[in-house]
Every structure is written in C-alpha cells, then in structure tokens.
Amino acid sequence: MRQTFLRGLCVAALLCLPTAGALQAQETEDAPVDEAMPDDLPVADGAVAGRGSSTNLPVPRYVSLKSSEGNVRRGPSLEHRIDWVFKHRDMPLRITGEFGHWRRVEDNEGQGGWIHYSLLSGVRTVLVTEAQTELKASPDERAQVVAIADEGVIGKLGACKLDWCEIEAGGEDGWVEKKRIWGVDPEELRD
C-alpha cells in the first residue's frame, strides 16, 4: 500500500503556511480594517432571489481563483481600494453577490470583497481544513487510505455523495469526508 502525504501551500519562497489563512489573503497596508464593504448595492431588474443579478446563477456558489494573484476590492469597481490580495491559483472562493462584471467573494475564513469576474474560474476546487486528512479508495470509513493531506491542501473537486467527496490533489485521487474540506455545501451532491 502506497501512501502519499500532501503538504499545505507554499505561498512565497521561504513561507510555507499550513493553515487556510495561508492562502495569503493579505490585507494591504492602506486598507483600514473597520470599513465595511457595500452590501446594499442595487439589484438589477428581473433578478430572482437566490440568483445573481448579472448571471442568474445561484448565489451563493463556489468558484476558484483563475490566476496566481487576485486583487479583492472594497467595492465593485477599479476606483475602490484593494483590501486583500488572494495569492494562490485554484483557491476555492464562495460568490456571495454580483454587480455587473464584479463578484463579491469570500474565502474559508470569511475574508474577501469584490473581484473582477475575469479572475475567477468555474472549475470547482476545495480546501482541506484539517491536518492528517485521509483520502480513501472509496467513500467508506473502512476503505484503504491512498494518501494523507495536510491542512491547506487544495484539490480539484469530483463527485460528492451525502457525506463524502472525491478530490484530486498532488497527483492522488481519493474520497474525503465533507466535514474535512471547504468549498462544497453540506447537502451538495455531484456526479
């Protein structure tokens, strides 16, 4: 039986961070923490509750960061100051609002703001939230362990059953308990 240990994210040359915060949602120096981002933006005519006003897709929903760096702004325009810089390609994010070409997003710690839609991908990824998370050969507690993932590992999301999801990370593929990952809703099922 071969097991692979998947490590957390290495964000900078000498900075390996094992926690979810390590995804390097960095607050910029000029951004005061106490100012709130706009939550009361106008909703487009014809918008449906639970649907995005620009895309008519479900809100909230999960996406991933398309590039290795994405500026997150206080509001939905280039005139708004940058509050955060997400620094890891494929980082899972939750869209919580839409305004034109801008999406209000948050990470697993609830940090976020507004990001241009061109920096986001519909490819679903998840973040391992617990150290020593076992990837199993099948969605069963008694199944063989095929790899062990550390907290902070990002994997591509596959099928999901009620309590398990299949993920691929670091060249390994296995089933993980949903409660050990972020980037998928508890009741979400996927083929």
Stockholm file with secondary structure:
# STOCKHOLM 1.0

chainA/1-191         MRQTFLRGLCVAALLCLPTAGALQAQETEDAPVDEAMPDDLPVADGAVAGRGSSTNLPVPRYVSLKSSEGNVRRGPSLEHRIDWVFKHRDMPLRITGEFGHWRRVEDNEGQGGWIHYSLLSGVRTVLVTEAQTELKASPDERAQVVAIADEGVIGKLGACKLDWCEIEAGGEDGWVEKKRIWGVDPEELRD
#=GR chainA/1-191 SS CCCEEECCEEEETTEEECSGGGGTCEECTTCCTTCCCCCCCCCCTTCCTTBCTTTCCBSSEEEEESSSCEEEESSSSTTSCEEEEECCTTCEEEEEEEETTEEEEECTTSCEEEEEGGGEESCCEEEECSTTEEEESSSSTTSCEEEEECTTCEEEEEEECSSEEEEEETTEEEEEEGGGEESSCTTCCBC
#=GC SS_cons         CCCEEECCEEEETTEEECSGGGGTCEECTTCCTTCCCCCCCCCCTTCCTTBCTTTCCBSSEEEEESSSCEEEESSSSTTSCEEEEECCTTCEEEEEEEETTEEEEECTTSCEEEEEGGGEESCCEEEECSTTEEEESSSSTTSCEEEEECTTCEEEEEEECSSEEEEEETTEEEEEEGGGEESSCTTCCBC
//
